[in-house]
Amino acid sequence: MTQSAVALLGFALWTIILVVCLAFFRVSLVAAGKKSSAGFSPDGDDV
């Protein structure tokens, strides 16, 4: 694999990891009853 492909793959993997972490955090808040599923701000300033 070329260095460009490795860098692109790393960036994609990092993005997926961040999205999964944010989703887990939000699901845990909803499951704990601390926030409603529709109660998150659209711009994400409350997370």
Distance bins in CASP14 RR format, pairs under 12 A and 6 or more apart:
PFRMAT RR
TARGET T0000
AUTHOR 0000-0000-0000
RMODE 2
METHOD distances of the structure
MODEL  1
1 7 0 0 0 0 1 0 0 0 0 0 0
1 8 0 0 0 0 1 0 0 0 0 0 0
1 9 1 0 0 1 0 0 0 0 0 0 0
1 10 0 0 0 0 0 1 0 0 0 0 0
2 8 0 0 0 0 1 0 0 0 0 0 0
2 9 0 0 0 0 0 1 0 0 0 0 0
3 9 0 0 0 0 0 1 0 0 0 0 0
3 10 0 0 0 0 0 1 0 0 0 0 0
4 10 0 0 0 0 0 1 0 0 0 0 0
4 11 0 0 0 0 0 1 0 0 0 0 0
5 11 0 0 0 0 0 1 0 0 0 0 0
5 12 0 0 0 0 0 1 0 0 0 0 0
6 12 0 0 0 0 0 1 0 0 0 0 0
6 13 0 0 0 0 0 1 0 0 0 0 0
7 13 0 0 0 0 0 1 0 0 0 0 0
7 14 0 0 0 0 0 1 0 0 0 0 0
8 14 0 0 0 0 0 1 0 0 0 0 0
8 15 0 0 0 0 0 1 0 0 0 0 0
9 15 0 0 0 0 0 1 0 0 0 0 0
9 16 0 0 0 0 0 1 0 0 0 0 0
10 16 0 0 0 0 1 0 0 0 0 0 0
10 17 0 0 0 0 1 0 0 0 0 0 0
10 18 0 0 0 0 0 1 0 0 0 0 0
11 17 0 0 0 0 0 1 0 0 0 0 0
11 18 0 0 0 0 0 1 0 0 0 0 0
12 18 0 0 0 0 0 1 0 0 0 0 0
12 19 0 0 0 0 0 1 0 0 0 0 0
13 19 0 0 0 0 0 1 0 0 0 0 0
13 20 0 0 0 0 0 1 0 0 0 0 0
14 20 0 0 0 0 0 1 0 0 0 0 0
14 21 0 0 0 0 0 1 0 0 0 0 0
15 21 0 0 0 0 0 1 0 0 0 0 0
15 22 0 0 0 0 0 1 0 0 0 0 0
16 22 0 0 0 0 0 1 0 0 0 0 0
16 23 0 0 0 0 0 1 0 0 0 0 0
17 23 0 0 0 0 0 1 0 0 0 0 0
17 24 0 0 0 0 0 1 0 0 0 0 0
18 24 0 0 0 0 0 1 0 0 0 0 0
18 25 0 0 0 0 0 1 0 0 0 0 0
19 25 0 0 0 0 0 1 0 0 0 0 0
19 26 0 0 0 0 0 1 0 0 0 0 0
20 26 0 0 0 0 0 1 0 0 0 0 0
20 27 0 0 0 0 0 1 0 0 0 0 0
21 27 0 0 0 0 0 1 0 0 0 0 0
21 28 0 0 0 0 0 1 0 0 0 0 0
21 47 0 0 0 0 0 1 0 0 0 0 0
22 28 0 0 0 0 0 1 0 0 0 0 0
22 29 0 0 0 0 0 1 0 0 0 0 0
22 40 0 0 0 0 0 1 0 0 0 0 0
22 44 0 0 0 0 1 0 0 0 0 0 0
22 47 1 0 0 1 0 0 0 0 0 0 0
23 29 0 0 0 0 0 1 0 0 0 0 0
23 30 0 0 0 0 0 1 0 0 0 0 0
23 40 0 0 0 0 0 1 0 0 0 0 0
23 47 0 0 0 0 0 1 0 0 0 0 0
24 30 0 0 0 0 0 1 0 0 0 0 0
24 31 0 0 0 0 0 1 0 0 0 0 0
24 47 0 0 0 0 0 1 0 0 0 0 0
25 31 0 0 0 0 0 1 0 0 0 0 0
25 32 0 0 0 0 0 1 0 0 0 0 0
25 34 0 0 0 0 0 1 0 0 0 0 0
25 35 0 0 0 0 0 1 0 0 0 0 0
25 40 0 0 0 0 0 1 0 0 0 0 0
25 44 0 0 0 0 0 1 0 0 0 0 0
25 46 0 0 0 0 0 1 0 0 0 0 0
25 47 1 0 0 1 0 0 0 0 0 0 0
26 32 0 0 0 0 0 1 0 0 0 0 0
26 33 0 0 0 0 0 1 0 0 0 0 0
26 34 0 0 0 0 0 1 0 0 0 0 0
26 35 1 0 0 1 0 0 0 0 0 0 0
26 36 0 0 0 0 0 1 0 0 0 0 0
26 37 0 0 0 0 1 0 0 0 0 0 0
26 38 0 0 0 0 0 1 0 0 0 0 0
26 39 0 0 0 0 1 0 0 0 0 0 0
26 40 1 0 0 1 0 0 0 0 0 0 0
26 41 0 0 0 0 0 1 0 0 0 0 0
26 44 0 0 0 0 1 0 0 0 0 0 0
26 46 0 0 0 0 0 1 0 0 0 0 0
26 47 1 0 0 1 0 0 0 0 0 0 0
27 33 0 0 0 0 0 1 0 0 0 0 0
27 34 0 0 0 0 0 1 0 0 0 0 0
27 35 0 0 0 0 0 1 0 0 0 0 0
27 37 0 0 0 0 1 0 0 0 0 0 0
27 40 0 0 0 0 0 1 0 0 0 0 0
28 34 0 0 0 0 1 0 0 0 0 0 0
28 35 0 0 0 0 1 0 0 0 0 0 0
28 47 0 0 0 0 0 1 0 0 0 0 0
29 35 1 0 1 0 0 0 0 0 0 0 0
29 36 0 0 0 0 1 0 0 0 0 0 0
29 37 0 0 0 0 1 0 0 0 0 0 0
29 39 0 0 0 0 1 0 0 0 0 0 0
29 40 0 0 0 0 1 0 0 0 0 0 0
29 46 0 0 0 0 1 0 0 0 0 0 0
29 47 0 0 0 0 1 0 0 0 0 0 0
30 36 1 0 0 1 0 0 0 0 0 0 0
30 37 1 0 1 0 0 0 0 0 0 0 0
30 38 0 0 0 0 1 0 0 0 0 0 0
30 39 0 0 0 0 1 0 0 0 0 0 0
30 40 0 0 0 0 1 0 0 0 0 0 0
31 37 0 0 0 0 1 0 0 0 0 0 0
33 39 0 0 0 0 0 1 0 0 0 0 0
34 40 0 0 0 0 0 1 0 0 0 0 0
34 46 0 0 0 0 0 1 0 0 0 0 0
34 47 0 0 0 0 0 1 0 0 0 0 0
35 41 0 0 0 0 0 1 0 0 0 0 0
35 44 0 0 0 0 0 1 0 0 0 0 0
35 46 0 0 0 0 1 0 0 0 0 0 0
35 47 0 0 0 0 1 0 0 0 0 0 0
36 46 0 0 0 0 0 1 0 0 0 0 0
39 46 0 0 0 0 1 0 0 0 0 0 0
39 47 0 0 0 0 0 1 0 0 0 0 0
40 46 1 0 0 1 0 0 0 0 0 0 0
40 47 1 0 0 1 0 0 0 0 0 0 0
41 47 1 0 0 1 0 0 0 0 0 0 0
END
